[in-house]
Amino acid sequence: MFFFQNLQGVFRSYQGRHFISRWARKLFEGEKVRKWLGYHLATATFVVAVVNPSGTTSALAVTAVPSVEPLPLITNSEVKTETTFSWPVINPSITQGFFHGHPGIDIQGETSIHPIDRGWVSEVNYGRWGYGNHVYVQHPNGRKSLYAHLNSVSVSKGQDVTRDTVLGVMGRTGWATGIHLHLEIYQDGVTLNPLAVLPTK
């Protein structure tokens, strides 16, 4: 019994500090011990960060990434910019360009309207609003063109056309403030800027 009481006295708290706490504090307050621990902790941290368990690969080393060529973006509406198009009128003059809200160009010039390429007439529409009297021509390779605000139409739906065919006469039917041709060009359903695919004047 006396032995256990003495043992309890050794480990009892002293001024709020337990025996083990006092011993550890005294040990780590020594200058040599702190320097020794600081050096070895820094070394151990570096080794763990740099070398994996096998000791062969550096975690900080730059890993060589194999070169991978990016895949080309291919869509169903890929634009084919090569062109054999021709201007739909002689001596064309651009009065309004292509921009958001105006998906085509307005042209003045000779009043006879011709297709920009061979194809066939897919639609003929007459009206007092919008495009007014207008014609759609389907071309090879997924291309299509629209000729709007015509005064009169000279072709019919399903008719084969060439660049020499007269589609109609320039006018101001529909929403138009003056006599002109509104031309739109499509590639696989995507609207193109006609100036990007028509030949330079």
Helices and strands as residue ranges (DSSP letters): H 2-11, H 19-28, H 31-50, E 93-96, E 105-108, E 112-113, E 119-125, E 133-138, E 143-153, E 160-161, E 168-170, E 181-187, E 190-192, H 194-197
